[in-house]
Amino acid sequence: MESELTLVVQMVIERISKFNGEDVTQVLEVYEYEMANRGATGVQMVPHINRVFTLDVRARVIKLSEKFREDWVGFRQALLDEYMLDDQTRM
């Protein structure tokens, strides 16, 4: 299962490139769709998502994933909150 989830992460990266801090909603939608199609649980989704992000964003994501290690819904909301705030600040 672990290697299959790694392949899913690679597919997501190929579809949307690596997330650079913009349009977090699209990244999450694609990631959730692909992971759900492979039968991944929320607990499995949190530790794999950090690979979808560019290095400059990854540190923030890892910090969030440590806080929400087994709570995909909480992690997803925290990530949306963090990057929606960034998007609003850039506008």
C-alpha positions in Angstrom: 0.0 0.0 0.0 2.8 2.4 0.9 4.4 2.2 -2.6 1.0 2.7 -4.2 0.5 5.9 -2.2 3.9 7.1 -3.2 2.8 6.6 -6.9 -0.3 8.6 -6.2 1.7 11.5 -4.9 3.8 11.4 -8.1 0.7 11.4 -10.2 -0.7 14.4 -8.3 2.6 16.3 -8.9 2.5 15.4 -12.6 -1.1 16.8 -12.8 -0.6 20.0 -11.0 3.1 20.5 -10.5 4.3 21.1 -7.0 2.3 23.5 -4.9 4.0 26.8 -4.4 1.6 28.5 -2.1 -1.1 29.4 -4.6 -4.5 27.6 -5.2 -4.3 25.2 -2.3 -7.9 24.2 -3.0 -7.0 22.7 -6.3 -4.1 20.8 -4.8 -6.3 19.4 -2.0 -9.1 18.4 -4.4 -6.7 16.5 -6.8 -4.8 14.9 -3.9 -8.0 13.8 -2.1 -9.5 12.4 -5.2 -6.5 10.4 -6.2 -5.9 9.1 -2.7 -9.6 8.2 -2.1 -9.5 6.3 -5.4 -6.7 4.2 -4.1 -8.5 3.5 -0.8 -6.3 5.7 1.4 -7.6 6.7 4.7 -7.3 10.2 6.3 -4.5 8.9 8.6 -2.5 7.7 5.5 -3.1 10.9 3.6 -1.6 13.4 6.1 2.0 12.0 6.1 2.2 11.7 2.3 1.0 15.2 1.3 4.2 17.1 2.2 5.8 15.7 -0.9 3.3 17.6 -3.1 4.8 20.9 -1.9 7.8 23.0 -3.0 10.6 23.2 -0.5 9.8 26.7 0.6 6.2 25.6 1.5 7.0 22.2 2.8 8.3 23.3 6.3 4.9 25.0 7.0 3.1 21.9 5.9 5.2 19.5 7.9 4.6 21.6 11.0 0.8 21.4 10.4 1.0 17.7 9.6 2.7 17.0 12.9 -0.1 18.8 14.8 -2.8 17.0 12.8 -1.0 13.7 12.4 -4.1 11.5 12.4 -6.8 14.0 11.5 -7.1 14.7 7.8 -10.2 16.9 8.2 -8.4 19.1 10.8 -5.2 19.2 8.7 -7.1 20.1 5.5 -8.9 22.9 7.3 -5.7 24.3 8.9 -4.0 24.2 5.5 -6.9 26.0 3.8 -7.0 28.6 6.6 -3.2 29.2 6.3 -3.1 29.6 2.6 -6.4 31.4 2.1 -5.0 34.0 4.5 -1.8 34.2 2.4 -3.9 34.5 -0.8 -5.9 37.4 0.8 -2.7 39.1 1.9 -1.3 38.9 -1.7 -4.4 40.6 -3.2 
